[in-house]
């Protein structure tokens, strides 16, 4: 009986034209109308950016081609020419909203001889391998330790030490927008540091601030929830072939200028938050022996001083939870020095994000009623709180 009442209350008509060869969107007519307005109010991303997204580098065996800072320094010390091949590298999980957090990883970038004029490009395997070892001895020794695996992998260049063909290496060095292959919330970041990404991420050769603001906006998260493919745990997969169709509104000059200022502020505050979190992790480890703090301590920005003290106490073994007066003062002092200032900065970030959302909504030409509908039918994990 309850199901019958629910169907009667919630059913709605759809025109037969809604059931086409494209993916069906089974939404009420007002939602479909808003989807149509967003499409009509913007241009496809591929046209707005005059480019299409690229997938990151697929090495076929990251254990050989991705190294940490210590290994990078050792290779460069053994042979200074190694530095030419070592590029700063982001994993998909390192990419956040507005900014990425580089974790000190490096990728050995060895384009295939089909794309690059290596001195061994036209030699047979034995001669080419000898030439490679003479040209980059440290890198050759490092990759040679994985020779059997690298030779057996499917994704490789002409020779086993090379990467598969890639026509867009220059795009990694240029300013770009990057994002993860799987998203639980809109997390697009701008990179101007020439970072490489792996095949769990995408890059778009554009540094347009308004485009970045639009991709991170509530309006496009609302749209993409109905446009992109769903994955486990209600994640979305912003794959290139679907992202190229995402509508991007065109701003006027004033909105474009404001977006440039505010997106840079968002990125700067995000980098400050990442740095503050890293400093706190060091403090937890040095002062309290907490190598892996729980989430409440890893991201403690909503905690007041007493809440911070309680969260730290809960994370420690029972025998260490009786704080001395000196320890209590030290914890409160750490909150005042590290967390309270960041709380003020995050309030400023929220103000910037709300203003950017309004810019995007205006560029789409959304009315107040349409904005209300967007929030009424909002998917999980909208990037900001509902507007008042």
C-alpha positions in Angstrom: 0.0 0.0 0.0 2.8 2.4 0.8 4.4 1.8 -2.5 1.2 2.5 -4.3 0.8 5.8 -2.5 4.4 6.7 -3.3 4.0 6.0 -7.0 0.7 8.0 -7.1 2.4 10.9 -5.4 5.7 11.0 -7.2 4.9 9.8 -10.7 5.3 12.3 -13.6 4.9 12.1 -17.4 7.8 12.0 -19.8 7.6 12.6 -23.6 8.4 9.6 -25.7 11.3 11.7 -27.2 13.0 11.4 -23.8 13.7 7.7 -24.5 16.4 8.0 -27.2 19.6 6.2 -28.0 21.3 8.5 -25.4 21.4 7.6 -21.8 17.9 8.2 -20.3 17.5 10.8 -17.6 14.4 9.8 -15.6 13.7 13.1 -13.9 10.6 15.3 -13.5 9.9 17.8 -16.3 11.2 20.9 -14.3 14.5 19.1 -13.7 14.8 18.2 -17.4 14.0 21.8 -18.3 16.8 23.0 -16.0 19.2 20.5 -17.6 18.2 21.8 -21.0 18.8 25.4 -19.9 22.3 24.6 -18.6 23.1 23.0 -21.9 21.7 25.9 -23.9 23.3 28.5 -21.6 26.8 27.1 -22.1 29.1 25.7 -24.8 30.5 22.2 -24.7 33.8 22.1 -22.7 35.7 21.0 -25.8 34.7 24.2 -27.6 35.1 26.5 -24.6 38.6 25.3 -23.9 39.4 24.7 -27.6 40.9 21.4 -26.5 39.9 18.0 -25.2 40.9 16.3 -21.9 43.9 13.9 -22.0 44.5 10.9 -19.8 47.6 10.9 -17.7 50.7 8.7 -18.4 50.2 5.0 -18.3 53.6 3.4 -17.4 52.5 -0.2 -17.3 54.6 -0.7 -14.1 54.6 2.3 -11.7 57.0 0.5 -9.3 59.8 1.1 -11.8 58.9 4.4 -13.3 57.7 6.3 -10.1 60.3 7.0 -7.4 60.3 9.0 -4.2 62.5 12.1 -3.4 65.4 10.0 -1.9 65.6 7.8 -5.0 65.3 10.8 -7.3 68.2 12.6 -5.5 70.3 9.4 -5.6 69.8 8.9 -9.3 70.6 12.6 -10.0 73.8 12.3 -7.9 74.9 9.1 -9.6 74.4 10.7 -13.0 73.4 14.4 -13.4 71.8 13.7 -16.8 69.1 11.6 -14.9 67.5 14.9 -13.8 66.5 15.5 -17.5 64.2 12.4 -17.3 62.7 12.9 -13.8 59.5 14.9 -13.7 57.4 15.8 -10.6 54.4 13.5 -10.5 50.9 13.5 -9.1 48.8 10.5 -8.4 45.0 10.8 -8.9 44.5 10.8 -5.1 46.9 13.9 -4.8 44.5 16.1 -6.7 42.0 18.0 -4.6 39.6 20.9 -5.0 41.4 24.0 -6.3 44.9 22.7 -5.6 46.9 19.5 -5.7 49.2 18.3 -3.0 52.5 17.1 -4.5 53.9 14.3 -2.3 57.5 14.3 -3.5 57.1 11.7 -6.1 58.9 11.7 -9.5 58.2 9.9 -12.7 60.9 8.7 -15.1 59.6 10.0 -18.4 61.1 8.0 -21.2 59.1 8.7 -24.4 59.1 5.9 -27.0 61.6 6.2 -29.8 58.6 6.6 -32.1 58.0 10.0 -30.5 61.5 11.1 -29.5 64.8 11.2 -31.3 66.9 9.2 -28.8 70.4 8.3 -30.0 69.3 4.6 -30.0 66.0 5.2 -31.9 67.1 3.3 -35.0 69.3 0.6 -33.5 68.5 -3.0 -32.9 67.7 -4.1 -29.4 71.2 -5.1 -28.3 72.8 -1.9 -29.7 70.0 0.3 -28.4 70.3 -1.1 -24.9 74.0 -0.5 -24.8 73.5 3.0 -26.1 70.8 3.6 -23.4 73.1 2.4 -20.6 75.9 4.6 -21.9 73.6 7.7 -22.2 71.8 7.4 -18.8 73.7 4.9 -16.7 71.9 5.5 -13.4 68.4 5.3 -14.9 69.5 2.2 -16.9 70.6 0.5 -13.7 67.4 1.4 -11.9 65.0 0.2 -14.7 67.3 -2.8 -15.4 66.4 -4.1 -11.9 62.8 -4.6 -13.3 63.9 -5.7 -16.7 61.8 -8.9 -16.8 58.6 -7.2 -15.8 59.1 -4.2 -18.1 59.8 -6.5 -21.0 56.6 -8.4 -20.3 54.3 -5.4 -19.9 51.8 -4.6 -22.7 52.1 -0.8 -22.4 55.6 0.1 -23.6 57.4 1.9 -26.3 59.6 0.5 -29.0 62.1 -0.7 -26.3 61.3 -2.1 -22.9 62.7 0.9 -21.0 60.5 3.3 -22.9 56.9 4.5 -22.2 54.0 3.8 -24.6 53.4 6.4 -27.4 52.0 9.7 -26.3 51.5 12.7 -28.5 50.9 15.3 -25.8 53.9 15.4 -23.5 54.1 19.2 -24.0 50.6 19.5 -22.3 52.1 18.3 -19.0 54.6 21.2 -18.9 52.0 23.9 -19.7 49.4 25.4 -17.3 46.4 23.0 -17.1 43.4 21.9 -15.2 43.6 18.4 -13.6 41.1 16.1 -12.0 40.7 12.5 -10.7 39.2 9.7 -12.6 36.8 9.0 -9.8 35.1 11.9 -7.9 33.1 11.9 -4.7 32.8 15.7 -5.0 33.8 18.3 -7.6 37.6 18.5 -7.3 39.2 20.3 -10.2 42.6 22.0 -9.7 44.9 24.3 -11.7 48.5 23.3 -12.1 51.2 25.7 -13.4 54.2 23.8 -12.1 54.6 21.3 -14.9 53.4 18.3 -12.9 52.8 15.0 -14.6 49.8 12.9 -13.7 49.2 9.2 -14.0 46.4 7.3 -15.8 44.1 7.8 -12.8 43.7 11.5 -13.7 42.9 13.7 -16.6 44.4 17.0 -17.7 42.8 19.8 -19.8 45.2 22.2 -21.6 43.6 25.3 -20.2 44.3 27.7 -17.4 41.0 29.7 -17.7 40.0 30.7 -14.2 36.3 30.9 -15.0 36.4 27.5 -16.5 37.9 26.2 -13.3 35.2 28.0 -11.3 32.5 26.5 -13.4 33.8 22.9 -13.1 34.0 23.3 -9.3 30.5 25.0 -9.1 27.4 23.5 -7.5 25.5 24.1 -10.8 27.8 21.7 -12.7 28.0 19.1 -9.9 24.2 19.1 -10.1 24.4 18.7 -13.9 27.2 16.1 -13.8 25.3 14.0 -11.3 22.8 13.5 -14.1 25.3 13.5 -17.0 28.3 11.4 -15.9 28.4 7.7 -15.2 27.9 6.5 -11.7 30.3 4.2 -9.8 30.4 2.4 -6.5 29.4 4.4 -3.5 27.7 7.1 -5.6 31.0 8.3 -7.1 31.1 9.9 -10.5 33.6 9.2 -13.3 34.4 12.3 -15.2 35.9 10.5 -18.2 37.0 12.6 -21.1 34.4 11.4 -23.6 31.6 12.6 -21.3 33.4 15.7 -20.0 33.8 17.2 -23.5 29.9 17.6 -23.5 29.7 19.4 -20.2 28.3 22.9 -20.8 30.5 25.9 -19.8 28.8 29.3 -19.6 30.6 32.3 -21.1 31.2 35.1 -18.6 31.3 38.9 -19.2 34.6 40.7 -18.7 33.8 41.7 -15.1 32.8 38.1 -14.1 36.0 36.8 -15.8 38.2 39.2 -13.9 36.4 38.4 -10.6 36.8 34.7 -11.2 40.5 35.1 -11.8 41.0 36.8 -8.5 38.7 34.5 -6.5 40.0 31.2 -7.9 43.5 32.2 -7.1 42.4 33.0 -3.6 40.7 29.6 -3.3 43.9 27.9 -4.5 46.1 29.9 -2.1 43.9 29.2 0.9 43.7 25.5 0.0 47.5 25.3 -0.2 47.7 26.9 3.2 45.3 24.3 4.6 47.4 21.5 3.1 50.6 23.0 4.6 48.9 23.4 8.0 47.6 19.8 7.9 51.2 18.6 7.1 52.6 20.6 10.1 50.0 19.2 12.4 50.9 15.7 11.2 54.5 16.3 12.2 53.4 17.6 15.6 51.2 14.6 16.2 54.1 12.3 15.4 56.8 14.2 17.3 54.8 15.2 20.4 52.4 12.3 20.8 53.7 9.4 18.7 50.6 9.5 16.4 51.9 8.5 13.0 48.4 8.1 11.5 46.0 10.5 13.2 42.2 9.9 12.7 40.3 12.1 10.4 39.0 14.2 13.3 42.6 15.3 13.9 43.8 15.2 10.3 41.2 17.8 9.3 40.4 19.5 12.7 39.2 22.8 11.3 35.8 22.6 12.8 37.0 22.0 16.3 37.3 24.6 19.0 40.1 24.3 21.6 38.2 21.9 23.9 37.0 19.8 21.0 40.6 19.5 19.7 41.8 18.5 23.2 39.0 15.9 23.4 39.8 14.5 19.9 43.5 14.1 20.7 42.7 12.4 24.0 40.4 9.9 22.2 43.1 9.1 19.7 45.7 8.2 22.3 46.0 4.9 24.2 43.9 4.9 27.4 47.0 5.1 29.7 48.1 8.4 28.0 44.8 10.2 28.2 45.4 11.8 31.6 47.0 15.1 30.5 49.1 17.1 32.8 48.5 20.9 33.1 51.5 21.5 30.9 50.3 19.2 28.2 46.8 20.7 28.3 48.4 24.2 27.8 50.5 22.9 24.9 47.5 21.4 23.2 45.5 24.6 23.5 48.5 26.6 22.3 48.8 24.4 19.3 45.1 25.0 18.5 45.6 28.8 18.8 48.7 28.7 16.6 47.6 26.2 13.9 43.9 25.7 13.8 42.2 28.9 14.8 44.0 31.0 12.1 43.0 28.4 9.5 39.4 28.5 10.6 39.3 32.2 9.7 41.0 31.5 6.3 38.5 28.7 5.6 35.6 31.1 6.3 37.2 33.4 3.6 37.4 30.4 1.3 33.7 29.7 1.8 32.9 33.3 0.9 34.9 33.1 -2.3 33.2 29.8 -3.3 29.8 31.3 -2.7 30.6 34.3 -4.8 32.0 32.1 -7.6 28.9 30.0 -7.5 26.8 33.1 -8.0 29.0 34.2 -10.9 28.4 30.8 -12.6 24.7 30.9 -12.0 24.4 34.3 -13.5 26.5 33.3 -16.5 24.0 30.4 -17.1 21.2 32.9 -16.7 19.5 31.0 -13.9 16.6 32.7 -12.2 16.1 32.6 -8.4 13.4 30.0 -8.8 15.8 27.8 -10.9 18.5 28.1 -8.3 16.0 27.0 -5.6 15.1 24.0 -7.8 18.7 23.1 -8.1 19.2 23.1 -4.3 15.8 21.3 -3.8 17.0 18.5 -6.1 20.6 18.6 -5.1 22.7 15.4 -5.2 24.9 14.3 -2.3 28.1 16.2 -1.5 27.3 19.6 -3.1 30.5 21.6 -2.8 29.1 24.4 -0.7 26.2 24.8 1.7 22.8 25.8 0.3 22.4 29.4 -0.4 20.2 31.4 2.0 
